[in-house]
Structures are given as structure tokens and as C-alpha cells.
């Protein structure tokens, strides 16, 4: 019985982390309302060079909430070797 509970608990934690780790895409940085710690959101507002998009991340916790950082990243992500 304890093994079953541990398995269910780890599955729920995995699903919660996977849901917050996904990157969403918005048109303006002001459209990001509730950024969570570790969450990444891609912003397609035209401020980055061609082929890149701005990625806003929830970097660290402060007393005012989650601090944001932003960088330009490749629009389609890194290419993987096969």
C-alpha cells in the first residue's frame, strides 16, 4: 500500500511540474498575468532579431513576487541530433 501511494504522489508531482514547465506564447509581455517560478513564456512582440523570440522566465522569488528575466531564443528551439 505505501508503494502505491508513493507512486501516485510522484505521478501527481510530475504532472504538476510538467504543466508549469511548458512554454506558452503571447503577443505582448503585458499579457503575462501570473508568472510562476520556473515558468517560461514566449513573447512574439518583434523586439528580437529574425528567427528569434523573446522568452520571459520566472527567475527567483522576491518579497514582491516572482522576478522576471528575458532573453532572445531561437524560435523553434535547439535542433536535436538523430
ZADO-1210 file (C-alpha; in nm, 4 decimals, padded with zeros to 6 digits):
<atoms>
<atom x="00.0000" y="00.0000" z="00.0000" code="UNK" pos="1"/>
<atom x="00.2743" y="00.2593" z="00.0765" code="UNK" pos="2"/>
<atom x="00.4342" y="00.1869" z="-00.2623" code="UNK" pos="3"/>
<atom x="00.1062" y="00.2597" z="-00.4379" code="UNK" pos="4"/>
<atom x="00.0694" y="00.5920" z="-00.2533" code="UNK" pos="5"/>
<atom x="00.4278" y="00.6901" z="-00.3317" code="UNK" pos="6"/>
<atom x="00.3746" y="00.6082" z="-00.6991" code="UNK" pos="7"/>
<atom x="00.0540" y="00.8129" z="-00.7166" code="UNK" pos="8"/>
<atom x="00.2137" y="01.1042" z="-00.5345" code="UNK" pos="9"/>
<atom x="00.5181" y="01.1070" z="-00.7627" code="UNK" pos="10"/>
<atom x="00.2909" y="01.0913" z="-01.0692" code="UNK" pos="11"/>
<atom x="00.0897" y="01.3905" z="-00.9469" code="UNK" pos="12"/>
<atom x="00.4072" y="01.5893" z="-00.8778" code="UNK" pos="13"/>
<atom x="00.5405" y="01.5062" z="-01.2251" code="UNK" pos="14"/>
<atom x="00.2191" y="01.6195" z="-01.3918" code="UNK" pos="15"/>
<atom x="00.2160" y="01.9455" z="-01.1937" code="UNK" pos="16"/>
<atom x="00.5776" y="02.0223" z="-01.2814" code="UNK" pos="17"/>
<atom x="00.5286" y="01.9357" z="-01.6473" code="UNK" pos="18"/>
<atom x="00.2267" y="02.1653" z="-01.6688" code="UNK" pos="19"/>
<atom x="00.4162" y="02.4616" z="-01.5244" code="UNK" pos="20"/>
<atom x="00.7298" y="02.3995" z="-01.7304" code="UNK" pos="21"/>
<atom x="00.5579" y="02.4302" z="-02.0675" code="UNK" pos="22"/>
<atom x="00.6232" y="02.7459" z="-02.2618" code="UNK" pos="23"/>
<atom x="00.3212" y="02.9377" z="-02.3813" code="UNK" pos="24"/>
<atom x="00.3231" y="03.2099" z="-02.6470" code="UNK" pos="25"/>
<atom x="00.1669" y="03.5538" z="-02.6098" code="UNK" pos="26"/>
<atom x="00.1759" y="03.8660" z="-02.8241" code="UNK" pos="27"/>
<atom x="00.2753" y="04.1202" z="-02.5564" code="UNK" pos="28"/>
<atom x="00.4689" y="04.0955" z="-02.2324" code="UNK" pos="29"/>
<atom x="00.1836" y="04.2765" z="-02.0538" code="UNK" pos="30"/>
<atom x="-00.0413" y="03.9761" z="-02.1305" code="UNK" pos="31"/>
<atom x="00.1559" y="03.7626" z="-01.8821" code="UNK" pos="32"/>
<atom x="-00.0525" y="03.7952" z="-01.5675" code="UNK" pos="33"/>
<atom x="00.0551" y="03.5241" z="-01.3242" code="UNK" pos="34"/>
<atom x="00.4103" y="03.4058" z="-01.3929" code="UNK" pos="35"/>
<atom x="00.5186" y="03.1174" z="-01.1715" code="UNK" pos="36"/>
<atom x="00.8686" y="03.0338" z="-01.0548" code="UNK" pos="37"/>
<atom x="01.0463" y="02.8399" z="-01.3324" code="UNK" pos="38"/>
<atom x="00.7735" y="02.9033" z="-01.5896" code="UNK" pos="39"/>
<atom x="00.8749" y="03.0124" z="-01.9394" code="UNK" pos="40"/>
<atom x="00.6562" y="03.2171" z="-02.1706" code="UNK" pos="41"/>
<atom x="00.7488" y="03.3120" z="-02.5257" code="UNK" pos="42"/>
<atom x="00.6560" y="03.6658" z="-02.6276" code="UNK" pos="43"/>
<atom x="00.6320" y="03.7396" z="-03.0004" code="UNK" pos="44"/>
<atom x="00.6427" y="04.1201" z="-02.9897" code="UNK" pos="45"/>
<atom x="00.9068" y="04.1826" z="-03.2584" code="UNK" pos="46"/>
<atom x="01.1823" y="04.3013" z="-03.0220" code="UNK" pos="47"/>
<atom x="01.4206" y="04.0150" z="-03.1083" code="UNK" pos="48"/>
<atom x="01.6073" y="03.9540" z="-03.4376" code="UNK" pos="49"/>
<atom x="01.4571" y="03.7462" z="-03.7187" code="UNK" pos="50"/>
<atom x="01.4224" y="03.3786" z="-03.6303" code="UNK" pos="51"/>
<atom x="01.4187" y="03.4505" z="-03.2569" code="UNK" pos="52"/>
<atom x="01.1513" y="03.5170" z="-02.9980" code="UNK" pos="53"/>
<atom x="01.1683" y="03.6720" z="-02.6500" code="UNK" pos="54"/>
<atom x="01.1475" y="03.4193" z="-02.3658" code="UNK" pos="55"/>
<atom x="01.0343" y="03.5517" z="-02.0267" code="UNK" pos="56"/>
<atom x="01.1171" y="03.3331" z="-01.7250" code="UNK" pos="57"/>
<atom x="01.0129" y="03.3352" z="-01.3633" code="UNK" pos="58"/>
<atom x="01.3672" y="03.3578" z="-01.2257" code="UNK" pos="59"/>
<atom x="01.3539" y="03.3912" z="-00.8477" code="UNK" pos="60"/>
<atom x="01.1247" y="03.4752" z="-00.5593" code="UNK" pos="61"/>
<atom x="01.1331" y="03.8233" z="-00.4110" code="UNK" pos="62"/>
<atom x="00.9192" y="03.9844" z="-00.1429" code="UNK" pos="63"/>
<atom x="00.7079" y="04.1403" z="-00.4213" code="UNK" pos="64"/>
<atom x="00.6566" y="03.8109" z="-00.6082" code="UNK" pos="65"/>
<atom x="00.8394" y="03.6349" z="-00.8899" code="UNK" pos="66"/>
<atom x="01.1229" y="03.8291" z="-01.0564" code="UNK" pos="67"/>
<atom x="01.1293" y="03.8049" z="-01.4368" code="UNK" pos="68"/>
<atom x="01.4194" y="03.7740" z="-01.6774" code="UNK" pos="69"/>
<atom x="01.4007" y="03.7819" z="-02.0558" code="UNK" pos="70"/>
<atom x="01.6304" y="03.6680" z="-02.3362" code="UNK" pos="71"/>
<atom x="01.6022" y="03.6145" z="-02.7099" code="UNK" pos="72"/>
<atom x="01.5969" y="03.2451" z="-02.8026" code="UNK" pos="73"/>
<atom x="01.5653" y="03.0520" z="-03.1266" code="UNK" pos="74"/>
<atom x="01.2041" y="03.0449" z="-03.2387" code="UNK" pos="75"/>
<atom x="01.1946" y="02.6674" z="-03.2854" code="UNK" pos="76"/>
<atom x="01.4317" y="02.5648" z="-03.0038" code="UNK" pos="77"/>
<atom x="01.7589" y="02.3762" z="-03.0309" code="UNK" pos="78"/>
<atom x="01.7951" y="02.1141" z="-03.3029" code="UNK" pos="79"/>
<atom x="01.8407" y="01.7597" z="-03.1834" code="UNK" pos="80"/>
<atom x="02.0861" y="01.5080" z="-03.3298" code="UNK" pos="81"/>
<atom x="01.9494" y="01.1817" z="-03.4590" code="UNK" pos="82"/>
</atoms>
